[in-house]
Amino acid sequence: MTLRNRLLILLSAVAALAAVAVASVLHASARAERRDEVQPGGPRITAGRITLTTPARLVFRNMAWGPHRDELTTVPASDPSGPRTASGLKCLRFYAGSGTGVCLQAVHGTVTDTYRALILDAHLKETARYAVPGIPSRARVSPSGHFAAWTAFVGGDSYAGTNFSTRAAIVDTRTGKLIPTLETFRILKDGHVYHAADVNFWGVTFAADDRTFYATLATKGSTYLVRGDLHTRTVTTVHTNVECPSLSPDGTRIAFKKRVKGLPKDAPWHLYVLDLRTMRETPLAEPRSVDDQAVWKDDHTIVYALPGDYGADLYSVPADGTGRARRISTAAVSPAYVR
């Protein structure tokens, strides 16, 4: 092959790659623009007021394309797929309890994004804000509304891998006192004080006593359910292979995702419920891998998100292992029930 032919082939290849790159950019741009258009066949959404004290409501991040994408929206808890009322407030993650909300947001910069946690009153008005050190992944508020917690990735991008680090923070919403990381707490593992450089915490869930919480502790390639004490600043291992715990309203059970051997590395979890008295695990009737911190609708029903056409959809499943999973709302994520 002559030098001229080689140059022609090289130039053709470069031109083809450039065309692919331009097409990709245009496609991404067009898709981003379409997100501002109302989703065909999607839920009906209108702007309005949302309060975190109106009973029997479900509040969540709206994922449907259109002018209210990413805003907190609300529907009757009895009609989760019904028309939505949009608040105008955008959150990546959200949760609420007793008239207090926590909203995790991205602040888009010219070079990089930063993240923050907003503490909200019952009318979604900001009462405090805190810097979040990485990409937000989980959020919770205690049943009393007196404490809020959040988890952020500070390295890596998935719980499914091994190369990630997390920070779990807890704040007293009355005093503003922040615990920026649970890694400062004393760890009791198997009855002994435990120290390790690779300790990570995530997925805080609160009990009703404003003292006890549960979370995931990861170390040496294993995960543990820990019970935390805000007064003594201690966490104690309770059970193995537990991630993203969620305490039931009656305080007796933990819904969680569990790694199951033989499943793909990028989809390794099944939903379970743990009885805290007997330590008996019950697998739930959701056959798909769930990467979410589930929410209890009531003492009998678990709600969680799975990937959907517009980001995520909400599903529910009985908490006793019976029945089957069913989709309750499309284009929605990060739900909180107002009781």
CORMO-V656802 format. One record per helix or strand of 3 or more residues. SS is the DSSP state (a for helix, b for strand). FROM is the first residue (numbers start at 0). LEN is the number of residues. If there is no record, write none. Layout:
{{SS	FROM	LEN} {SS	FROM	LEN}}
This chain:
{{a	2	32} {b	44	3} {b	56	6} {b	70	6} {b	83	7} {b	92	5} {b	99	9} {b	112	8} {b	125	7} {b	134	7} {b	146	9} {b	164	8} {a	181	3} {b	185	4} {b	191	3} {b	199	7} {b	211	8} {b	221	8} {b	233	7} {b	242	5} {b	252	7} {b	268	7} {b	280	3} {b	294	4} {b	300	8} {b	310	8} {b	325	4} {b	331	7}}
